[in-house]
Amino acid sequence: MNNIKNDLGEFISTVHNPECVVEVYLDRDKDEINELKCLNQNRYKVYNYSITEYAEHIRRYNLVIPSLS
């Protein structure tokens, strides 16, 4: 799992939902947000979003995305 986390980019935040824990990462090279959802029974899934696609989640989770400069 650590190898996967290293490939996701810069860690931004952890969101604790009732059904799962979501770790949010910023990949500056691809200008995308990666979500690592940690599910029950030691399962996980990675979701990739462009930064503009992720705008709704940013507001819902109250996330601050580091400057892309």
KOLGU-4560 file (N, C-alpha, C; in nm, 3 decimals, padded with zeros to 5 digits):
<recs>
<n_xx: 00.083 n_yy: -00.120 n_zz: 00.000 ca_xx: 00.000 ca_yy: 00.000 ca_zz: 00.000 c_xx: 00.086 c_yy: 00.125 c_zz: 00.000 mol: A seq: 1 type: MET>
<n_xx: 00.203 n_yy: 00.121 n_zz: 00.065 ca_xx: 00.290 ca_yy: 00.240 ca_zz: 00.067 c_xx: 00.337 c_yy: 00.278 c_zz: -00.072 mol: A seq: 2 type: ASN>
<n_xx: 00.362 n_yy: 00.179 n_zz: -00.158 ca_xx: 00.402 ca_yy: 00.209 ca_zz: -00.296 c_xx: 00.293 c_yy: 00.284 c_zz: -00.369 mol: A seq: 3 type: ASN>
<n_xx: 00.170 n_yy: 00.248 n_zz: -00.346 ca_xx: 00.057 ca_yy: 00.317 ca_zz: -00.410 c_xx: 00.050 c_yy: 00.460 c_zz: -00.361 mol: A seq: 4 type: ILE>
<n_xx: 00.063 n_yy: 00.481 n_zz: -00.231 ca_xx: 00.056 ca_yy: 00.615 ca_zz: -00.175 c_xx: 00.166 c_yy: 00.705 c_zz: -00.230 mol: A seq: 5 type: LYS>
<n_xx: 00.283 n_yy: 00.651 n_zz: -00.253 ca_xx: 00.393 ca_yy: 00.730 ca_zz: -00.307 c_xx: 00.364 c_yy: 00.778 c_zz: -00.450 mol: A seq: 6 type: ASN>
<n_xx: 00.288 n_yy: 00.701 n_zz: -00.524 ca_xx: 00.257 ca_yy: 00.735 ca_zz: -00.663 c_xx: 00.138 c_yy: 00.830 c_zz: -00.677 mol: A seq: 7 type: ASP>
<n_xx: 00.065 n_yy: 00.856 n_zz: -00.568 ca_xx: -00.055 ca_yy: 00.937 ca_zz: -00.576 c_xx: -00.028 c_yy: 01.087 c_zz: -00.572 mol: A seq: 8 type: LEU>
<n_xx: 00.086 n_yy: 01.127 n_zz: -00.521 ca_xx: 00.119 ca_yy: 01.269 ca_zz: -00.515 c_xx: 00.130 c_yy: 01.320 c_zz: -00.372 mol: A seq: 9 type: GLY>
<n_xx: 00.110 n_yy: 01.450 n_zz: -00.357 ca_xx: 00.125 ca_yy: 01.518 ca_zz: -00.228 c_xx: -00.001 c_yy: 01.499 c_zz: -00.144 mol: A seq: 10 type: GLU>
<n_xx: 00.015 n_yy: 01.450 n_zz: -00.021 ca_xx: -00.098 ca_yy: 01.429 ca_zz: 00.069 c_xx: -00.161 c_yy: 01.562 c_zz: 00.105 mol: A seq: 11 type: PHE>
<n_xx: -00.295 n_yy: 01.570 n_zz: 00.098 ca_xx: -00.367 ca_yy: 01.692 ca_zz: 00.132 c_xx: -00.444 c_yy: 01.676 c_zz: 00.262 mol: A seq: 12 type: ILE>
<n_xx: -00.527 n_yy: 01.571 n_zz: 00.269 ca_xx: -00.614 ca_yy: 01.558 ca_zz: 00.386 c_xx: -00.671 c_yy: 01.418 c_zz: 00.394 mol: A seq: 13 type: SER>
<n_xx: -00.728 n_yy: 01.387 n_zz: 00.511 ca_xx: -00.802 ca_yy: 01.264 ca_zz: 00.533 c_xx: -00.945 c_yy: 01.301 c_zz: 00.566 mol: A seq: 14 type: THR>
<n_xx: -01.040 n_yy: 01.233 n_zz: 00.502 ca_xx: -01.182 ca_yy: 01.256 ca_zz: 00.526 c_xx: -01.240 c_yy: 01.128 c_zz: 00.584 mol: A seq: 15 type: VAL>
<n_xx: -01.303 n_yy: 01.138 n_zz: 00.701 ca_xx: -01.362 ca_yy: 01.023 ca_zz: 00.767 c_xx: -01.512 c_yy: 01.019 c_zz: 00.739 mol: A seq: 16 type: HIS>
<n_xx: -01.552 n_yy: 00.927 n_zz: 00.652 ca_xx: -01.692 ca_yy: 00.906 ca_zz: 00.620 c_xx: -01.742 c_yy: 00.785 c_zz: 00.699 mol: A seq: 17 type: ASN>
<n_xx: -01.873 n_yy: 00.772 n_zz: 00.718 ca_xx: -01.925 ca_yy: 00.656 ca_zz: 00.793 c_xx: -01.889 c_yy: 00.521 c_zz: 00.731 mol: A seq: 18 type: PRO>
<n_xx: -01.882 n_yy: 00.514 n_zz: 00.597 ca_xx: -01.858 ca_yy: 00.386 ca_zz: 00.532 c_xx: -01.713 c_yy: 00.363 c_zz: 00.491 mol: A seq: 19 type: GLU>
<n_xx: -01.630 n_yy: 00.467 n_zz: 00.492 ca_xx: -01.491 ca_yy: 00.452 ca_zz: 00.450 c_xx: -01.408 c_yy: 00.574 c_zz: 00.495 mol: A seq: 20 type: CYS>
<n_xx: -01.279 n_yy: 00.560 n_zz: 00.481 ca_xx: -01.186 ca_yy: 00.670 ca_zz: 00.505 c_xx: -01.126 c_yy: 00.707 c_zz: 00.370 mol: A seq: 21 type: VAL>
<n_xx: -01.123 n_yy: 00.837 n_zz: 00.339 ca_xx: -01.072 ca_yy: 00.884 ca_zz: 00.211 c_xx: -00.948 c_yy: 00.968 c_zz: 00.235 mol: A seq: 22 type: VAL>
<n_xx: -00.838 n_yy: 00.931 n_zz: 00.170 ca_xx: -00.717 ca_yy: 01.011 ca_zz: 00.173 c_xx: -00.709 c_yy: 01.084 c_zz: 00.039 mol: A seq: 23 type: GLU>
<n_xx: -00.687 n_yy: 01.216 n_zz: 00.045 ca_xx: -00.687 ca_yy: 01.299 ca_zz: -00.075 c_xx: -00.544 c_yy: 01.342 c_zz: -00.105 mol: A seq: 24 type: VAL>
<n_xx: -00.502 n_yy: 01.326 n_zz: -00.232 ca_xx: -00.367 ca_yy: 01.358 ca_zz: -00.276 c_xx: -00.373 c_yy: 01.449 c_zz: -00.398 mol: A seq: 25 type: TYR>
<n_xx: -00.274 n_yy: 01.534 n_zz: -00.414 ca_xx: -00.261 ca_yy: 01.622 ca_zz: -00.529 c_xx: -00.142 c_yy: 01.577 c_zz: -00.613 mol: A seq: 26 type: LEU>
<n_xx: -00.166 n_yy: 01.546 n_zz: -00.739 ca_xx: -00.059 ca_yy: 01.512 ca_zz: -00.832 c_xx: -00.034 c_yy: 01.635 c_zz: -00.919 mol: A seq: 27 type: ASP>
<n_xx: 00.069 n_yy: 01.709 n_zz: -00.888 ca_xx: 00.100 ca_yy: 01.834 ca_zz: -00.959 c_xx: 00.140 c_yy: 01.810 c_zz: -01.104 mol: A seq: 28 type: ARG>
<n_xx: 00.206 n_yy: 01.699 n_zz: -01.131 ca_xx: 00.252 ca_yy: 01.670 ca_zz: -01.267 c_xx: 00.134 c_yy: 01.651 c_zz: -01.363 mol: A seq: 29 type: ASP>
<n_xx: 00.027 n_yy: 01.589 n_zz: -01.315 ca_xx: -00.089 ca_yy: 01.561 ca_zz: -01.400 c_xx: -00.203 c_yy: 01.659 c_zz: -01.375 mol: A seq: 30 type: LYS>
<n_xx: -00.187 n_yy: 01.752 n_zz: -01.281 ca_xx: -00.294 ca_yy: 01.846 ca_zz: -01.243 c_xx: -00.423 c_yy: 01.771 c_zz: -01.209 mol: A seq: 31 type: ASP>
<n_xx: -00.410 n_yy: 01.671 n_zz: -01.122 ca_xx: -00.527 ca_yy: 01.596 ca_zz: -01.084 c_xx: -00.528 c_yy: 01.566 c_zz: -00.935 mol: A seq: 32 type: GLU>
<n_xx: -00.647 n_yy: 01.533 n_zz: -00.887 ca_xx: -00.667 ca_yy: 01.493 ca_zz: -00.749 c_xx: -00.687 c_yy: 01.342 c_zz: -00.748 mol: A seq: 33 type: ILE>
<n_xx: -00.622 n_yy: 01.274 n_zz: -00.656 ca_xx: -00.638 ca_yy: 01.129 ca_zz: -00.640 c_xx: -00.698 c_yy: 01.102 c_zz: -00.504 mol: A seq: 34 type: ASN>
<n_xx: -00.803 n_yy: 01.023 n_zz: -00.502 ca_xx: -00.864 ca_yy: 00.979 ca_zz: -00.376 c_xx: -00.831 c_yy: 00.833 c_zz: -00.355 mol: A seq: 35 type: GLU>
<n_xx: -00.779 n_yy: 00.803 n_zz: -00.238 ca_xx: -00.756 ca_yy: 00.665 ca_zz: -00.197 c_xx: -00.864 c_yy: 00.632 c_zz: -00.095 mol: A seq: 36 type: LEU>
<n_xx: -00.961 n_yy: 00.550 n_zz: -00.135 ca_xx: -01.069 ca_yy: 00.512 ca_zz: -00.044 c_xx: -01.031 c_yy: 00.381 c_zz: 00.022 mol: A seq: 37 type: LYS>
<n_xx: -01.021 n_yy: 00.384 n_zz: 00.154 ca_xx: -00.989 ca_yy: 00.265 ca_zz: 00.233 c_xx: -01.122 c_yy: 00.205 c_zz: 00.279 mol: A seq: 38 type: CYS>
<n_xx: -01.152 n_yy: 00.087 n_zz: 00.230 ca_xx: -01.279 ca_yy: 00.021 ca_zz: 00.254 c_xx: -01.264 c_yy: -00.089 c_zz: 00.359 mol: A seq: 39 type: LEU>
<n_xx: -01.373 n_yy: -00.156 n_zz: 00.390 ca_xx: -01.367 ca_yy: -00.264 ca_zz: 00.488 c_xx: -01.293 c_yy: -00.384 c_zz: 00.431 mol: A seq: 40 type: ASN>
<n_xx: -01.256 n_yy: -00.476 n_zz: 00.517 ca_xx: -01.184 ca_yy: -00.598 ca_zz: 00.482 c_xx: -01.054 c_yy: -00.571 c_zz: 00.407 mol: A seq: 41 type: GLN>
<n_xx: -00.983 n_yy: -00.466 n_zz: 00.448 ca_xx: -00.852 ca_yy: -00.431 ca_zz: 00.391 c_xx: -00.855 c_yy: -00.409 c_zz: 00.239 mol: A seq: 42 type: ASN>
<n_xx: -00.966 n_yy: -00.358 n_zz: 00.189 ca_xx: -00.977 ca_yy: -00.326 ca_zz: 00.047 c_xx: -00.956 c_yy: -00.176 c_zz: 00.029 mol: A seq: 43 type: ARG>
<n_xx: -00.915 n_yy: -00.137 n_zz: -00.089 ca_xx: -00.900 ca_yy: 00.005 ca_zz: -00.122 c_xx: -00.924 c_yy: 00.025 c_zz: -00.270 mol: A seq: 44 type: TYR>
<n_xx: -00.955 n_yy: 00.148 n_zz: -00.305 ca_xx: -00.977 ca_yy: 00.184 ca_zz: -00.445 c_xx: -00.926 c_yy: 00.325 c_zz: -00.466 mol: A seq: 45 type: LYS>
<n_xx: -00.864 n_yy: 00.350 n_zz: -00.581 ca_xx: -00.812 ca_yy: 00.482 ca_zz: -00.615 c_xx: -00.902 c_yy: 00.543 c_zz: -00.722 mol: A seq: 46 type: VAL>
<n_xx: -00.942 n_yy: 00.669 n_zz: -00.699 ca_xx: -01.021 ca_yy: 00.745 ca_zz: -00.795 c_xx: -00.940 c_yy: 00.866 c_zz: -00.837 mol: A seq: 47 type: TYR>
<n_xx: -00.941 n_yy: 00.898 n_zz: -00.966 ca_xx: -00.868 ca_yy: 01.011 ca_zz: -01.021 c_xx: -00.966 c_yy: 01.113 c_zz: -01.076 mol: A seq: 48 type: ASN>
<n_xx: -00.942 n_yy: 01.241 n_zz: -01.045 ca_xx: -01.027 ca_yy: 01.350 ca_zz: -01.091 c_xx: -00.939 c_yy: 01.465 c_zz: -01.138 mol: A seq: 49 type: TYR>
<n_xx: -00.986 n_yy: 01.538 n_zz: -01.239 ca_xx: -00.918 ca_yy: 01.663 ca_zz: -01.270 c_xx: -00.952 c_yy: 01.760 c_zz: -01.157 mol: A seq: 50 type: SER>
<n_xx: -00.872 n_yy: 01.863 n_zz: -01.141 ca_xx: -00.896 ca_yy: 01.957 ca_zz: -01.032 c_xx: -01.030 c_yy: 02.027 c_zz: -01.049 mol: A seq: 51 type: ILE>
<n_xx: -01.068 n_yy: 02.060 n_zz: -01.172 ca_xx: -01.197 ca_yy: 02.127 ca_zz: -01.193 c_xx: -01.313 c_yy: 02.032 c_zz: -01.165 mol: A seq: 52 type: THR>
<n_xx: -01.299 n_yy: 01.904 n_zz: -01.197 ca_xx: -01.403 ca_yy: 01.806 ca_zz: -01.165 c_xx: -01.421 c_yy: 01.791 c_zz: -01.014 mol: A seq: 53 type: GLU>
<n_xx: -01.316 n_yy: 01.811 n_zz: -00.941 ca_xx: -01.317 ca_yy: 01.787 ca_zz: -00.797 c_xx: -01.368 c_yy: 01.906 c_zz: -00.717 mol: A seq: 54 type: TYR>
<n_xx: -01.404 n_yy: 02.015 n_zz: -00.783 ca_xx: -01.445 ca_yy: 02.138 ca_zz: -00.714 c_xx: -01.560 c_yy: 02.115 c_zz: -00.615 mol: A seq: 55 type: ALA>
<n_xx: -01.657 n_yy: 02.034 n_zz: -00.652 ca_xx: -01.770 ca_yy: 02.008 ca_zz: -00.563 c_xx: -01.725 c_yy: 01.939 c_zz: -00.434 mol: A seq: 56 type: GLU>
<n_xx: -01.635 n_yy: 01.842 n_zz: -00.447 ca_xx: -01.584 ca_yy: 01.771 ca_zz: -00.330 c_xx: -01.502 c_yy: 01.863 c_zz: -00.240 mol: A seq: 57 type: HIS>
<n_xx: -01.428 n_yy: 01.954 n_zz: -00.303 ca_xx: -01.347 ca_yy: 02.048 ca_zz: -00.226 c_xx: -01.435 c_yy: 02.129 c_zz: -00.132 mol: A seq: 58 type: ILE>
<n_xx: -01.547 n_yy: 02.177 n_zz: -00.184 ca_xx: -01.641 ca_yy: 02.253 ca_zz: -00.100 c_xx: -01.704 c_yy: 02.164 c_zz: 00.007 mol: A seq: 59 type: ARG>
<n_xx: -01.746 n_yy: 02.045 n_zz: -00.031 ca_xx: -01.814 ca_yy: 01.956 ca_zz: 00.063 c_xx: -01.721 c_yy: 01.913 c_zz: 00.176 mol: A seq: 60 type: ARG>
<n_xx: -01.595 n_yy: 01.883 n_zz: 00.145 ca_xx: -01.500 ca_yy: 01.837 ca_zz: 00.245 c_xx: -01.424 c_yy: 01.952 c_zz: 00.313 mol: A seq: 61 type: TYR>
<n_xx: -01.448 n_yy: 02.076 n_zz: 00.271 ca_xx: -01.375 ca_yy: 02.194 ca_zz: 00.323 c_xx: -01.224 c_yy: 02.176 c_zz: 00.308 mol: A seq: 62 type: ASN>
<n_xx: -01.180 n_yy: 02.134 n_zz: 00.190 ca_xx: -01.038 ca_yy: 02.113 ca_zz: 00.165 c_xx: -00.972 c_yy: 02.239 c_zz: 00.111 mol: A seq: 63 type: LEU>
<n_xx: -00.847 n_yy: 02.254 n_zz: 00.142 ca_xx: -00.767 ca_yy: 02.362 ca_zz: 00.085 c_xx: -00.660 c_yy: 02.297 c_zz: -00.002 mol: A seq: 64 type: VAL>
<n_xx: -00.666 n_yy: 02.326 n_zz: -00.132 ca_xx: -00.570 ca_yy: 02.270 ca_zz: -00.226 c_xx: -00.450 c_yy: 02.363 c_zz: -00.232 mol: A seq: 65 type: ILE>
<n_xx: -00.330 n_yy: 02.309 n_zz: -00.209 ca_xx: -00.211 ca_yy: 02.394 ca_zz: -00.218 c_xx: -00.199 c_yy: 02.459 c_zz: -00.355 mol: A seq: 66 type: PRO>
<n_xx: -00.136 n_yy: 02.572 n_zz: -00.360 ca_xx: -00.119 ca_yy: 02.647 ca_zz: -00.485 c_xx: -00.050 c_yy: 02.559 c_zz: -00.589 mol: A seq: 67 type: SER>
<n_xx: -00.097 n_yy: 02.570 n_zz: -00.711 ca_xx: -00.039 ca_yy: 02.491 ca_zz: -00.820 c_xx: 00.076 c_yy: 02.563 c_zz: -00.889 mol: A seq: 68 type: LEU>
<n_xx: 00.117 n_yy: 02.677 n_zz: -00.836 ca_xx: 00.224 ca_yy: 02.755 ca_zz: -00.899 c_xx: 00.356 c_yy: 02.683 c_zz: -00.894 mol: A seq: 69 type: SER>
</recs>
